[in-house]
């Protein structure tokens, strides 16, 4: 089911303005990193957090200035509100969180199978080595195995709280606005193009070595490929639920689990992020497996609309 009759068609001017603003603001926010010591500066973490909200700022400006969606329909178009039917939104949000973890661990298993990473699931020697090199030193911390267990338990809670809050700014732009804006050209163009642009948006920090440790176009291309793979999955959640919230929680889960390969890695063994992280080659393969399953089960054809405002109830006759 794909009912687009009540969905506003976004003019190319509004879509183009959103992209120019989102990409331009990302470079503007990252400019202090380029003028300073890059990701080594203490400002890196807060600036990255601010950058995550540049797509949301771009959506706000486009909605207020160009008004491509009538005022009373904006929250519904973006998939923010109303959350009805609530059961569908809630269950797809739960699937989003735990399904994302499954894809991340499937990617890790693929990396192990191809020999791209060696794990130590007994002594967690790589993690222990990193702790020992830290400012506190490993002697003052609990055993690495306990810390790993705590981190695994905390991941779902982090995914739906602090990480979801951080991911909201990106998701409002890429899945909240851009995916439904492009869907008038077809589901797959919307998913693939929005994913590629999402990856390109990361260029200001990828070129500084973020994620892949590559400071040339190779890093940007790797990020674009990773964001296409994950963008299809997040975009499917957006279209299947008619809400942006499952995509927000999935993005939060992805960020919460991003460091797992290096937490479980054996000490003294090399691992190329381009191959082992969820945005790298192993993640592309894992994402492709999930997409094939969704295709075979017809899930991409089911794109319902959120319910509209509740109809006013007729007054109860007075006796």
ABEGO torsion letter per residue (X at the ends): XBBAAABBBBBAAAAAAAAAAAAAAAAAAAAAAAABAEAABAAAAAAAAAAAAAAAAAAAAAAAAAGABBAAAAAAAAGAOBBOBAAAAAAAAAAAAAAAAAAAAAAAAAAAAAGABBBBAAAGAAAAAAAAABAAEAAABBBAAAAAAAAAAAAAAAAABAAAAAAAAAAAAAAAAAAAAAAAAEAAAAAAAAAAAAAAAAAAAAAAGBGAGBABAAAAAAAAAAAAAAAAAAAAAAAAAGBAAAAAAAAAAAAAAAAAAAAABBBGBBBBAAAABAABAAAAAAAAAAAAAAAAAGAAABBBBBBBBBBBBBBBBBX
